[in-house]
């Protein structure tokens, strides 16, 4: 039985992970649950899964959570530093990293340092600190397994191909709800429109990132670190049906693709069981229901976030960190109605251009870049409103 910690258990990936665990009670046991704010759902999850420990990151909710679980033999803590401490405890085999944003970095590093395998749904970890994470993975001999459907697809296509050179990979993107919109129309997009993804059910932040194509930009940078690729070996193509999750192109001209319905439970259970596959009762894809699968070029003049991500990848250093921090602030500001949809890209580009570049930053330098970029982004928004 594999003993799991689920960081970010009340989010979209976290809740789907718990669904998978519940359907395979002989394979998985929950030892640790964490959430940022959702004390009601975290308490309910703790009652259902009876973990050893729960952590609420927002310390204002500690007493409420403690009181609600007072009749259980569950340890209750609060704060991000508590997440770092408890993720290191013995009795955890794998950490499902589903926390959103930069805040997941330190707990993931701590988990790696204490020998835990990582099922990674937190894109920002590799985007911001891919070099450092890969060095730690090598040093401590752990596995880091992607939960993103695209990177899971690449991993599956590479199975059995250890010594065969990869020419390039193709990440597919649905194109989001706005792929046919004009630039002028994008300036008037409202948050409620951007939150209506055509294929996937996800949290607010990743849904907005998908609509702006920043999500795909983050995945491009992730792919570099997951699979040791150059930027010119990673391409993106629009595939509106979201059935083919990615391709691997080999040096002999062969191409492998991984297919499946757009359901995040598939890459989640593959990551939890890797390298083995478990039986599921999830819906099956039927080719007869899809009379065609289509592909389109990405318009990077309209969706410039993807171009900015390639720029950050190619320059490296702390630039992806600055880009990510600016994007997190931009998404919050857009959802709050403080800036427009296209202003998110303008903000990110401004912060990237003003960033003091560091070629090989350590964790402290990355944290300073993150802090400074967020402050600069907030100041920029204040001037625009």
N, C-alpha and C positions, 0 to 999 in steps of 0.2 A: 504494500500500500504506500502510495506516494503522499507525503505530508506537505501541505501547501500553505503559503502565505499569500493573501490577495490584497495588494495595496491599491486602494481605490475601489473598494468592493461595492459601492453604491452607484457607480457610474455604469455606462452602457456595457463596456467590456467586463467589468466586475460582476454585474448581475448575471450576464450570460455565462461567465465562468462558473458561478455558483449553480446555475441550472445544469451545466454539464457535470459538475461534481455530484449533484443530487441524483442524476440519472446513472451514475457509476459509483455507487457507494462502496463497492468492494475494491475499487482502484485508488480512490482519493479520499483524503481526510483533511479538513480545514483546521489549521492550527492558529492562524492569525488573520484578523480582518482589520482594515483601516479605512477611514473615510475622512473627508475634510470637514463637511458641515452637516451632512444629513444624518442627524442623530436618531431620528425615528426609524429610518430604514436600517441603519447599522444595528440598532437594538433588536429589531425584528430578525435580522440575519443572524445575530449572535444566538438568539433563542432557537432558531431553526437548526443551525450548524454546530452549536456548542463548541466554539474554538477555545483554545487555551487562553488567548489574549485578544483584546480589541483596543484600538487606539482611535480617538477622535482628534484630528489635527487642530481644529479650532478649540482652544482651551476654554472658551466661554461655555461650551456644551458639556464639559467634563462631569459636573455634578448631576446633570440630568441623566446622562448615560450611566453613571455609577449607580444612581438610585434605581433606574429601570432594570438593571441587571444584578441588583443586590441579593436576589435569591438564588443566583447561579454561582458556580465555582469558576467564574471567568475573571481573569485579571483585566482591569480597566486603567488605561493611561491616556494622557493628552499631550499634544504638541508634536511638532515635526521631529524634534530631537528624540522623543520617545519612539517614533517609528524607526529611526536609525538604530536605536538600542535593541528593540525587541526583534527586529528582523535578523539580528545576529544570533539569536538564541538557538540552542540545540533543539533538535526535533523538527526542523524545517528542511525539507529536501529541495523544494523549488519555490521561487518567488514569482508570482504573477504580477508584473509591474504595470498596473493600469491607472496609476495616478496621472493626472493631466498636467503638462507643463514642466518647467524647470525644477519645480520642487521635488520631483522624483529622483533627481540625480544622486544626492547624497545617500539616501536609503539603498539605492541600487548598488552603489559602490561598496557600501558596508556589507550588503548581502554577498557580493562577489568575494570580498576579502575574507568572509567566513565560510566559503566553500559551497554556497548555494547556486544551483542552476537558475537561470533567469528565463522566464517566458515574457518577452518584451513587447508590450503594447504602447509604452511611453516613447513616442518618436523622438521627443526632445533630448533624451539621454544621449543617443548616438549623434544626433544633429549637433549638439553643443560640445560633446566630449568624446567623440568616436575614437580618437587616437588613444586617449587615456583609458577608456573602457576596454578596448581591445588588448592593450598592454596588461591590464589587470586580469582579464579572462585567460590570457596565456600564462601569466604568472601563477594564478591559483588553480588552473586546470579545470575550470567550470565550463558549462555550455551556456550560450546565449541564443535563444531560439525565437525567431520572429512570430508575432501574433498577427501583424498586418496581413491582410489577405494577399497582397502583392508579393511581399517578401516570403511569406509562407509558400506561395506558388513557385518562386524561384528556388527555394530550398528543396521542394519536392521534385522539381525538374532536374536538379543537380544530383539527386540520389543515384549512386552507382557511377557517377561521372568524375570521380576524384582526380584522375590523371588526365582528363580530357580538357584541352584548352577552350575557354569560353571566348567567343568573339565579341559578343555584346549581350545585353539583356534589354527587353522592352517591358516597361511598366505600363499597364493599362489604366485608364482613367475614365470614369463615366462621363465626364464633362460637366457634371452638376446640372442644376436647373437653368443655367443661363448661357449654355453654349451657343444658342442661336440669337442671343441678344446683341444689339448694336452697342458700341461704346457709349453713345449718348444715353441709351436706355439704362445701361448699367449704373450711371450716375444717380438714377432715381430709384434704385432697388431698395426695398425696405427689409428689415431683419426678418419679418415673418415670411417673406418670400424666400429669402436665402436659407431658411431653416427647413424648407420642404425639399429634401433630397429625393430624386426620382427612384432610387434603388435601395439605399441603405438606411437603416435606422440607427442613428449614432447620437452622441452627446452634442450639445450646442456648439462647443468650440470646434470640434472636428468637422461638424456639418458646415459651419461658416468657412473653415479652411478649404473644404472640398469645393464649395461654391466659388471661391476666389482662386482656386488651383494652388494655394499655398500648401495644402495637404500633400499634393503630388510633389511639390518642391522639397518638402521635408523628406518624403519617401526616396527621392533621388539621392539626397545626402546620406540617408540611412543605408541605401543600397551600396554606396561606396564602402562603408565600414563593415556591413554584413558580409560582403562578397569580394572585398579587395579589388575594386574596379576603379578605373579612371572615369572622369566625367564624360569623355567621348565614347565610353562603352555603355552608357546608360541613356536610353531614349524613352520618350513618353508618347503614347498614342491614345487618342480618344476611342473608347469602345463602349457605346451607350448602353448596351445590354448588360454589362458587368457579369458576363458568363466566363470569358477567358480572363484569368486574374493576372497573368503575366507570361512572357515567353523567355526562353533562353536560346540564343543562337550559338552554335558550335562552329569550330574552325573548318569543318568539312562541308558546311552549308546546311547541315541539319538544324531543325528548330523543334524544341519541345515546348508544349504549353500545358498549363494546368487549368482545368475547367471545373465549374460547379456553380450552383445557385448562389446569389449574393446573400450569404448567411454567415455572420461572424463566428457562429458556433463551430463551423468547420475548421478554420485555422486555429481556433482556441483549443479544440480537442486534439488536433495534430501536435500542437506545441506541448500540451500536457503529457501526451503519451510518447513523444518522439524518442526513438525512431520507429516505434510501433504504432499501428493504427487500431483504434477501438471501434467496435460495432456501434452504430447510432441508428435511431429511428427518424433522423432528420429527413425532410423531403428530398426526393431524388430528381435530378435534372432529366428531362425528356426532350431529346432532339426534335421530336415531331411537333413540339409546341413552339419551336423557334424556327421559322422558315428562313431566317438569315441572321448572320452575325456581321455587324458593320464596323468600320474603322474610319477615323478622320484625323487629319493633322491638328495639332494644338495651335491655336492662334495666340502666340506669346506677345503680340502687340496689344491684344485685348486683355489677356490674362498675364500681366507682366510679373506677377509673383513667381511664376515658374522660372522666368529668365533671371530674376533676382536670386533665386535659390541656386541656379547653376553658377552664377557669379560668385556667390558665397562659397560654394563647393570648390571652385577652381582656385580662389585665393586662399581659402582655408584659414588657419589660425583662429582668432576669436571672432571673425566676421560672421560665421553661422550663428554664434551665440548672440551677437547683437541683432541679427535678423530675427531670430526666434523671439527674443525679448520684445522687440518692437511689434512683432506680429501678435503676441499675446495681449499687449496693451491695445493694439488696434482693434482686435476682435471684440474685446470688452467694450471699447468705446463705440463701436458700430452697434453692438447689441443694445447698448444704453441709449442709442440715438444721438450721440455726441459728434459722430463723424459719419460721412457717407460711405457707401460700398467702395467706390474707387479711391477715396481718400485713404483707405487702409494701405494701399500700395504706395501712395505718395509718402505716407508717414514712414513706412518701412525703408523705402529708398533713401529718405532724408537721414534716418538714424544710421544706416549703413555707411553713407557717404561721410558722416561726421565721426565715425568710430576711429579711435586711435588704435591702429593695427598692431597686433602681437602675433608673431609667427608660430610660437610654440608655448601657449599659455598653460599654466597649471590650474588646478581647481580653484585656488584663491583668485587668480587673475580672471578666470571665467566668471566667478561669482561677482567680481567687481565690474566686469563688462556687462553682465546681466543687470546689476543694480543701476549702473550709470545709464544704460540704454533705456531702461524703464522710466527713470526720472526724466531723461531727455524727451522721450515720447510723450509723457504726460504734460510736460511743458509746451511741447509743440501743439498738442490738442487744445490746451488752454488758450493759446494764441489764436487758434482758428475759430474758437467759439465766442 
